[in-house]
Amino acid sequence: MTSASLWCRIGVCLSGAVALICAVGVDFGEGKDASYFALASHQRDALSPLPTSPRLNAAKVELGKNLFYDPILSKRQMLSCASCHNLRTGGTVPLKRTIGYDGRMHQFNASTIFNVGNNYRLGWRGKFTSLAAQNENVLLDQNLMANDWQTLLPRLAADNGYRAWFKAIYGKSPDREGVLDALVVFQRSLVTPNAPFDRFLEGEVDAISPKQKRGYEIFTSVGCVSCHQGSNIGGNMFQIFGVFAPPETASVATPSTDVSRWALKTANENQEVFRVPSLRNVEVTAPYFHDGRAASLSEAVAVMGKSQLGRELAANDIDAIVEFLKSLTGDYNGERLKAPSVEDRR
């Protein structure tokens, strides 16, 4: 199957190339006033503020939070969800790829879990459309939590605290549906509001700096917004990694075993098709791409320019886009998300 026919089959859009052609000759001058950045309506509609936090059952959120942090979910009780999704920083960990139970490197970089409830497709291959299904896969995968329901449920029921907690909320002992429901409800609570760019979209024109406004204009004009769109600034469509040129960074070898089960059913012959990631909080989620090949945000932007847009972005344009991307960093529990510390990187 050719890349072109594959593209059509999975509905991936090449409108970025059209936007790139239209962008030729655009003046990105620093002297433009705020009205210059009030883009055409179709451009504004491509990006939207993060939705308000959903109303969730507080008891389920608290139960799900405890499960999320508890290694009881893993077979050997050594790993928790938080082992790969650090909520103190970017909702991920600063590793190219983490190591699983059997010492095998995980297939993909650990994506941030923040704002995950705002994605239609989940995982780097977009295999899941349900948070419950994805959570169950993580619990049962032999290189992730490596557990099974026959082990996990009796273990939870034997814990006096969990047994009482499930009884109070669900009216019964811990079961598959209750465990998945509590995890999903908690994960849906992991939203990061109050990003400067959201405030800008809502009319606070000084919420982002002139340089960030310039980066926003470049981001839109060169075609980045063709794939990174919506309220999550990505996360809901698929793209070939290397549309115009193979990415030039040094990738980490991807395990070849059992790869097909991660792939889209309509694209399992092309392992270069991935779900476009959300750019929310991207400032604090390094390293980048499915295999963590790019260590810095500026490096990632340069790679995207060449491989996805077919152009070599000027250094000052890359710098402006990076500044714009920093405006996508939001708050969690009332505090601005931050990059991992030295201790977090160990």
Steps between C-alpha positions, in 0.01 A plus 500: 500500500640843415527774760249703300235230499566428866454867572160498337390183672557632851372848427822687570507852360783665306355846536823607667663498159229731366546732796873495437455613139260774608750621759771592250587866531323556833657784699572392860609848604528585869328836449148366449241606757258267680243518223751342263476184705121485487521235232235415243199321647590160355843527661360602838253215486781249456611560861270542796536543876509196723148409611408567861567218743225236491280446804610168645408285797747614768506163676583320175772755424660437838478122465643517149783723622595246766495218246708712260775539759479150648738226374234251609375518141814336363565128517813524713376813678806691381351752255213746512340709227693794645828318432470607135261795544643745751229750591751725676646597164360441151293187552779285357864420584817646341609176334509405134315181587450327832595143586234237564473206737712262300776753438371573150481862391145616447403542137424872520582810699259548792251766391375758746180401675386858553187591302473137386122513535494758222643260240286288272780256413748375758853364483766567238325270254153629589388145567256595774197729500411417859698591811363187667632280220840667509523467879413133482768448236758666727397281795519177301794566267789272601755779460294765680309405817514131405194422714176308454156542651520164679796637698407865534138482618557262796801713598287815508217322683746379766596861573257632764525856374434421135224252584314763705567770242358298210202395712421862586525623140386205291306296754716191451850362531766608252426373150631564151242767415553690824879502476494627143228755576691648794822526297318663208317753719827604664679528166220717363570737790858555382437822311743792484306828468621859505767472230594849376394406146153402620463838663618661175238311299237612747584864437783585739727642229796556733495145642779403261806700400562662160752226425246230587244672275753495219563131568125439487480671161787291364356182650173571318637631173755227426245224558572359848138570590381263226575206728538661841150640536198500729492570871783253567716650223523151349419151622212408271633417155771289337808594305797337330824590679717608211260643240763695307824356638612236749548654845871570547534443873642173622207277586494227761445155354141385533446138604387300201304236691123517500499846343183440300274494804588865566423615149183637349302224334499701178868583517679212662735465203640850553674542834565871435135599562435648844235689686591868497584584864347786694731797542349610829771525766757393239753733662527260796470159331844444342631287336283513188347272234386141532851377577628801692754580230497880546638627829394864465193682378699706251646181351150350473365810323789495251438131427130563446575783259715278279315170524139615519497837321786456254684813604795599711374750752723796579653501847305810609173343378573180694571712806169685460304175458665359813397811691143458374500135609600610850173694516317164489622402848209492744436452872433188701357533850544875472873491416672544167647176368879490506780309334645200685769570759837325510353251747209424266746418221680234700 
